[in-house]
Amino acid sequence: MKSEENAPTPSHAEESDPDDGRGRLASAVSRYVLTPSDLTQDSPQWQVLRAGVRIRELFQGTCLRIALLSYTPGARVPLHLHTGDEHIFVIQGSQSDEHGDYQAGSYVFNPAGSRHSVYSREGCLVLIQWQAPVAFIDNDKSE
């Protein structure tokens, strides 16, 4: 049996890497489980983000946020610039932008500096992770 003094210690890079949110996530939440019943849109955890788009925040850290977004059919988010990386996983329905249509099961990475507008013809549910807020470029006059 090894003694604790012989146990490997984390390197300085592992301790101080500001982009590695694993330690903060582990210390903030010991375990988090989301079940299908948590996805009901009438629960108070869902907030209106904009017309036709609702958000349920799952985690907020210093440089990482994770949420579910629900789009009703025809809902849109106007043209915006990503000031940090964004990861999207389409769970149900489909989400679209100027670059294509993304069906359930699709993963989309929008790097910092990219821009697009988002819409859903049929409605969708997505899991989103982002590092920084977006900057809206075009105020959607149709809302």
BELZI-V796055 format. One line per field, one symbol per residue. ss: DSSP state (@ for helix, = for strand, . for the rest). A space follows every 10 residues. Layout:
ss = ???
//
This chain:
ss = ...@@@.... .@@@@@.... .@@@@@@@.. .....@@@@. ......==== ..======== ....====== =....===== ==...===== =======..= ===...==== ....=====. ...======= ...===.... ...
//
